[in-house]
Amino acid sequence: MAKVSNVSWNNGSWNPWVGCTKCADECLHCYIDREIRKQTDWEKNEYLGLTGQSGVNREPWGKVYLTKTWGDPYKWQAELDHANQVLHDVRLEDMCAGKTWRDFHGNWYAKVFTCSLSDFFIAAADKRSVCPPGYESALSTALKQHRRPAARCESTLWRDCAWQVIKDTPNLIYQILTKRPELVLSRLPKDWGEGYPNVWIGVSVGCNRSLSKVDSLRKIPVHPQAVRFLSCEPLLEDISQGLDLTGIGWVIAGGESGTKPMYDYDPLVRIDLKSNRPVTGHRRMDLKWALRLMRMCCIKDIPFWFKQVSGTSQGLGVDALGQVYHDCPPPPNGGRWVVEVDPKPGDPKGKRRWNTSCSKSEMRAYGANDLDHRELIDSLKHAPYRWILCEYYHPLYIEAFGEPFWTKSTQLCATNFRHDGGKEKRVECLWRNY
C-alpha cells in the first residue's frame, strides 16, 4: 500500500474536497496556497471543454472543489482487510496448535489526515452536491466514486457522503483537524451519538488568540476509544500559561515552514485574513515554547509529537528537544498502527508505504515478541540499582519508560537488510533510570 503524505504524524491523507478561507493567524503562510494552485479545476475544465495547457487551475482561497480521491479509502480498507484476515488465520492456527497470544489481539489500523487541503467543517461545503450543477438530485450524473457513498447514505451532499465513507472504512482512523470547532456540533451525522471509534477531532492552536478553540473542542463528544487532539503548529508564541489540556488526548507541536525570510510573530498586529495573495516568509518558533508543551504533556501522561523546527522545508530538527518525540495514542480495539517501510526505487518524492503484506511467520512474530519485552520491562521497573538498557526505538518502550523516571538518548545506527532485500535504518535508544 502506498500513499503520498508530507505530514509525519499520519500514514496518509484524504481530501474529499480542497480549498479554504483564512480564519486565524495560523493561516497566513498555509501550505495549501502553493499546493492547490498546482491543481487543475477538472469540473470547470470539463464543463468548458478545456484540456492540457488551456485548462484552468484552482484557487486556494475563497472556493472549495470536489476531488476524485473518494475511492482511495475503500482501496486502503481492502488492503487492511486482507492483512487482518492473514492475522486472523495465524491466530486460528496457533489456537489449534495449543498456542496462545498474550499480546496484540487487535487488527491493523492506519492514520488518515482528513481534509489536509481544506477544513472538513467549512461552511462553503454545507450545501454542495456530488452531482454536477443543475443536476443536484440526479445521482446518475455523479462520478462512480461519488455515487457509491451517496447511494448508501441516500444523500448527495458532500459532507454526508464523506461521513459514509468514514463509516465504511473502520480500520482507517480519520484525524479531522479544524480551525472552526464552533461549527462541528451542527455538522455531525445523525448517528454520531458518543462518536465514531475511528474519528479523532482536533483543532489548530498556535497562539494565545486561538486558545478559546480548545474550549469549543471539549464540547464535542468523541468515542471513548477516540481522542481529541491539538495541533500547536505553527507554534507562534508561548501558549503554555493559558492552555488547559483537560479532555485532550494528544498534542502535536512544531514550527512553521516556508520561504525566506524568517521573522517573529507579533500578536499586536492584526493580520489581513481577507487577502488571497501569497505571502512570503515564515515565523520563528522558540524551542522553549515546544519544550514547555512537552513537559505539560509528560505531567498529564498525554502523548506528545514534535514535528519540526521553523525552517524553509518540512521535517527539520525532529530531535531538537533532545530526542525524537513521536508518541501517539493507540488505535481502538487493541489494534496496532501499520508499519511504514522505505519507499521503493522509482517512487515519487513524498510517497510512503505501509507494510501490510507480512508473511504468516512475520504476523506471528508481531504478536509474540512483545511478551518477552514486557516481562523484561516489568522486571526492570521494580528492580533496585541503576540500569541502562539498549533497545530499538519502539512504541512499547516509549510507553513503558516514561519521563521523569527514565530518560533516553536516541542514536541512528547502521542499515539493516530486510527479508525482502530492502534496506532500512535502525534506530536504537539508550534507556537509563538515573
C-alpha positions in Angstrom: 0.0 0.0 0.0 1.4 3.4 -0.9 0.2 6.9 -0.4 1.5 10.4 -0.6 1.7 12.5 2.6 4.3 15.0 3.8 2.8 15.1 7.4 4.8 12.9 9.7 2.1 12.2 12.3 -0.1 10.2 10.0 0.1 7.4 7.4 -1.5 9.3 4.6 -4.1 12.0 3.8 -7.5 12.1 2.2 -9.2 15.2 0.8 -12.8 14.7 -0.3 -12.7 18.4 -1.2 -10.0 21.1 -1.3 -10.0 24.9 -0.9 -10.4 27.0 2.2 -10.7 30.5 3.7 -8.3 32.1 6.1 -9.8 32.4 9.6 -6.9 32.6 12.1 -3.4 34.0 12.5 -2.0 30.5 11.9 -3.4 30.6 8.3 -1.1 33.3 7.0 1.5 31.1 5.4 -0.6 27.9 5.0 0.9 25.4 2.6 -2.4 25.0 0.7 -1.6 28.3 -1.0 1.1 26.7 -3.1 -0.3 23.2 -3.2 -3.8 23.9 -4.6 -2.5 26.4 -7.2 -0.8 23.4 -8.9 -4.1 21.5 -9.3 -6.4 21.7 -12.3 -10.1 22.5 -11.9 -11.4 19.3 -13.5 -15.1 20.2 -13.1 -14.7 23.6 -14.7 -12.4 22.3 -17.4 -14.9 19.5 -18.3 -17.7 22.0 -18.4 -15.8 24.4 -20.7 -14.2 21.6 -22.7 -10.7 22.7 -21.9 -7.7 20.3 -21.9 -4.0 20.3 -21.4 -2.3 23.7 -21.2 -5.5 25.6 -21.8 -7.0 24.2 -18.6 -7.9 26.3 -15.6 -6.1 25.8 -12.3 -7.7 26.0 -8.9 -7.6 29.0 -6.5 -6.7 28.0 -2.9 -8.8 30.7 -1.1 -12.5 31.5 -1.2 -13.6 28.4 -3.1 -14.0 24.7 -2.5 -13.6 22.0 -5.1 -14.8 18.3 -5.2 -11.9 15.8 -5.7 -11.6 12.5 -7.4 -10.0 10.7 -4.5 -13.1 9.2 -3.0 -12.2 5.7 -3.9 -8.9 5.7 -2.1 -10.2 5.0 1.4 -12.0 1.9 0.1 -8.8 0.6 -1.5 -6.8 1.2 1.7 -9.5 -0.6 3.7 -9.5 -3.5 1.4 -5.7 -3.9 1.8 -6.1 -3.7 5.6 -8.9 -6.3 5.5 -6.6 -8.7 3.7 -3.8 -8.2 6.2 -6.2 -8.6 9.1 -7.5 -11.8 7.5 -4.0 -13.2 7.4 -3.5 -12.2 11.0 -6.8 -14.0 12.0 -5.6 -17.2 10.2 -2.3 -17.1 12.1 -4.2 -16.8 15.4 -6.5 -19.6 14.5 -3.6 -21.9 13.5 -1.9 -21.2 16.8 -5.0 -21.8 18.8 -5.5 -25.2 17.1 -1.9 -26.0 18.0 -2.4 -25.1 21.6 -0.5 -21.8 21.5 -1.9 -18.6 22.9 -1.2 -15.0 22.0 -1.0 -13.0 25.2 -0.4 -9.7 23.3 -1.8 -8.0 20.3 -5.3 -9.3 19.9 -6.5 -6.5 17.6 -6.1 -5.6 14.0 -4.1 -3.3 11.8 -5.1 0.4 11.6 -3.8 3.4 9.7 -4.0 7.1 10.5 -5.5 9.3 7.8 -5.2 13.1 7.9 -8.6 14.2 6.7 -9.1 17.5 4.6 -5.4 18.4 4.8 -6.1 20.9 2.0 -9.3 22.3 3.4 -11.5 22.2 6.5 -13.9 19.3 6.9 -16.4 21.6 8.7 -16.1 24.7 6.4 -19.5 26.3 5.7 -18.8 26.5 2.0 -19.2 22.8 1.7 -22.5 22.6 3.5 -24.9 22.5 0.6 -22.6 21.3 -2.2 -23.7 18.2 -4.1 -21.6 15.5 -5.7 -23.7 15.8 -8.8 -22.9 18.5 -11.4 -24.5 21.9 -11.1 -28.1 21.8 -12.3 -28.4 18.1 -11.5 -28.1 18.2 -7.7 -30.6 15.4 -7.2 -29.7 13.2 -10.2 -27.3 10.7 -8.7 -26.7 9.1 -12.0 -24.9 12.2 -13.2 -22.3 11.9 -10.5 -19.0 10.1 -10.9 -18.9 6.4 -9.9 -16.6 7.0 -6.9 -19.1 9.7 -5.6 -22.2 7.6 -6.3 -21.1 4.7 -4.0 -21.3 6.5 -0.7 -24.1 8.8 -1.9 -26.3 5.7 -2.6 -25.6 4.2 0.8 -26.4 7.4 2.8 -29.2 8.5 0.5 -27.8 12.0 0.2 -25.8 13.8 -2.5 -24.3 16.4 -0.1 -20.5 16.3 0.1 -20.2 16.0 3.9 -23.0 13.4 4.2 -21.2 11.3 1.6 -17.8 11.8 3.4 -19.3 10.6 6.7 -20.5 7.5 4.9 -17.0 6.8 3.5 -15.7 7.1 7.1 -18.3 4.6 8.4 -17.5 2.2 5.6 -13.8 2.1 6.4 -13.4 1.3 10.1 -9.7 0.4 10.1 -8.8 3.9 8.9 -8.5 6.4 11.8 -9.6 9.7 10.4 -7.8 12.6 12.0 -10.0 15.6 11.3 -8.2 18.8 12.1 -10.3 22.0 12.1 -9.9 25.7 12.8 -13.7 26.0 13.2 -14.6 23.9 16.2 -17.6 26.1 16.9 -19.2 24.7 13.7 -18.7 21.0 14.4 -21.7 20.1 16.6 -24.2 21.3 13.9 -22.4 19.3 11.2 -22.0 15.9 12.9 -24.0 13.0 11.4 -27.3 12.0 12.9 -26.0 8.7 14.3 -22.9 10.3 15.9 -24.0 9.6 19.4 -20.9 9.5 21.6 -18.8 9.5 18.5 -17.3 7.1 15.9 -14.3 5.0 17.2 -12.4 5.8 14.0 -12.7 9.6 14.1 -10.3 11.8 16.0 -11.2 15.5 16.1 -8.6 18.2 16.7 -8.1 22.0 16.5 -5.2 24.1 15.4 -4.0 26.4 18.2 -0.6 28.1 17.7 -1.2 31.4 19.5 -3.0 32.7 22.6 -5.7 34.3 20.5 -6.8 30.8 19.4 -6.9 29.2 22.9 -10.7 29.6 23.1 -11.0 27.0 20.4 -9.8 24.3 22.9 -12.9 25.0 25.0 -15.1 24.5 21.9 -13.3 21.3 21.2 -14.1 19.9 24.6 -17.8 20.3 24.0 -17.6 17.9 21.1 -18.4 14.3 22.1 -15.8 11.7 21.0 -15.9 8.0 21.3 -14.1 6.5 24.4 -11.6 4.8 22.1 -11.0 8.0 20.1 -9.3 11.3 21.1 -9.5 15.0 20.9 -6.2 16.4 19.8 -4.4 19.7 19.4 -2.1 20.8 16.6 0.1 23.5 18.0 1.6 24.2 14.6 2.7 26.6 13.6 3.6 27.4 17.2 3.8 31.2 17.1 4.2 32.1 20.8 4.3 30.6 24.2 0.7 29.3 24.9 1.6 27.1 27.9 0.4 29.5 30.5 -3.2 29.7 29.2 -3.5 26.2 27.8 -5.8 23.7 29.6 -5.3 20.1 28.5 -8.4 18.7 30.2 -10.1 16.3 27.9 -7.2 16.3 25.4 -5.7 13.0 24.3 -2.8 14.1 22.0 -0.7 17.1 21.4 1.3 17.9 18.3 3.7 20.8 18.2 6.0 22.2 15.5 7.4 25.3 13.9 6.3 26.9 10.6 7.9 26.0 7.3 8.0 28.3 4.3 10.1 30.6 2.2 12.6 33.1 3.5 12.7 35.4 5.4 12.1 34.1 8.9 10.5 36.7 11.2 8.9 37.0 14.6 5.1 36.8 15.1 3.6 40.0 16.7 0.3 39.3 18.4 -0.5 43.0 18.5 -0.5 43.3 14.7 -3.8 42.3 13.1 -3.3 40.0 10.1 -5.4 40.7 6.9 -7.2 37.3 6.6 -9.3 38.5 3.7 -6.3 38.9 1.3 -5.9 35.9 -1.0 -2.5 37.0 -2.3 0.5 34.7 -1.5 2.6 35.9 1.5 6.3 35.0 1.6 8.3 34.1 4.7 7.7 32.1 7.8 7.5 32.8 11.5 10.0 31.8 14.2 9.3 29.3 16.9 11.3 29.3 20.1 12.2 25.8 21.2 11.3 26.7 24.8 7.7 27.0 23.8 7.6 23.5 22.5 9.6 22.2 25.5 7.0 23.6 27.9 4.2 21.9 26.0 6.2 18.6 26.1 6.6 18.9 29.9 2.9 19.6 30.3 2.0 16.5 28.4 4.5 14.4 30.4 3.0 15.5 33.7 -0.6 14.7 32.4 0.5 11.5 30.6 -0.6 12.8 27.2 1.2 11.5 24.1 3.3 14.3 22.6 4.5 14.6 19.0 7.2 17.1 18.0 7.1 17.5 14.2 9.7 20.1 13.3 11.5 23.4 13.9 10.9 26.5 11.9 12.7 26.4 8.6 12.5 26.5 4.8 11.5 22.9 4.5 9.4 20.4 6.4 10.7 17.9 8.9 13.8 19.8 10.1 15.1 19.3 13.6 12.8 16.5 14.8 15.2 15.8 17.6 15.7 19.4 18.5 14.2 18.8 22.0 17.0 16.4 22.9 15.4 13.3 21.4 12.6 12.3 18.9 9.2 12.8 20.5 6.8 10.8 18.2 4.3 9.5 20.7 0.8 8.7 19.5 -2.4 7.3 21.2 -3.1 3.6 20.3 -5.8 2.6 17.8 -9.1 1.2 19.0 -9.9 -2.4 20.0 -6.3 -3.3 21.0 -5.0 -2.9 17.5 -1.7 -1.6 16.1 -0.7 1.0 13.7 0.6 -0.2 10.3 4.3 -0.2 9.9 5.9 2.2 7.4 8.7 1.0 5.3 11.2 2.7 3.0 9.9 3.8 -0.5 10.8 1.6 -3.4 13.1 2.8 -6.2 11.2 5.0 -8.6 8.6 6.0 -6.1 7.6 9.7 -6.3 9.0 12.1 -3.7 6.9 12.0 -0.6 5.4 8.6 -1.2 5.3 6.4 1.9 4.5 2.7 2.1 2.6 0.6 4.6 3.8 -2.8 5.4 0.6 -4.9 5.5 1.9 -7.7 3.3 3.6 -9.7 6.1 4.0 -13.4 5.9 2.4 -15.6 8.5 5.7 -16.0 10.3 6.1 -12.3 10.5 2.5 -11.8 11.7 3.2 -14.4 14.4 6.3 -12.5 15.4 4.4 -9.3 15.7 2.1 -10.9 18.2 4.5 -12.9 20.2 7.7 -10.9 20.6 6.2 -8.2 22.8 5.6 -10.8 25.6 9.3 -11.2 26.3 9.9 -7.4 26.1 7.1 -6.7 28.6 8.4 -9.3 31.1 11.8 -7.6 30.9 10.2 -4.1 31.3 8.2 -5.3 34.4 11.4 -6.7 36.0 13.4 -3.6 35.4 10.7 -1.3 36.7 10.8 -2.9 40.1 14.5 -3.7 40.2 16.9 -1.8 42.5 20.1 -0.1 41.5 20.9 1.8 38.3 20.1 0.3 35.0 21.0 1.0 31.3 19.1 -0.7 28.6 19.9 -0.6 24.9 16.9 -1.3 22.7 15.2 -0.4 19.5 13.2 2.8 19.3 9.8 1.2 19.8 6.4 2.5 21.0 6.3 -0.3 23.6 9.4 1.1 25.4 8.3 4.7 24.9 5.0 3.8 26.7 6.7 1.9 29.5 9.8 4.0 30.2 8.2 7.4 30.6 10.0 10.5 32.0 10.9 11.7 34.6 11.8 8.3 36.0 13.6 7.1 32.8 15.4 9.1 30.2 16.6 8.1 26.8 19.0 9.2 24.1 18.4 8.3 20.5 21.0 7.3 18.0 20.7 6.3 14.4 22.5 3.1 13.9 23.6 1.1 10.9 21.5 0.0 8.0 19.5 -3.3 8.3 18.7 -5.6 5.4 15.1 -6.8 5.4 13.9 -10.2 4.3 12.6 -8.8 1.0 16.0 -7.5 0.1 15.3 -3.9 1.0 17.1 -1.7 3.4 16.0 0.3 6.4 17.6 2.5 9.1 17.6 1.0 12.6 17.1 3.5 15.5 18.2 2.4 19.0 17.7 4.1 22.3 19.8 4.1 25.4 17.4 4.0 28.3 18.5 4.7 31.9 16.8 5.1 35.2 19.1 7.7 36.8 
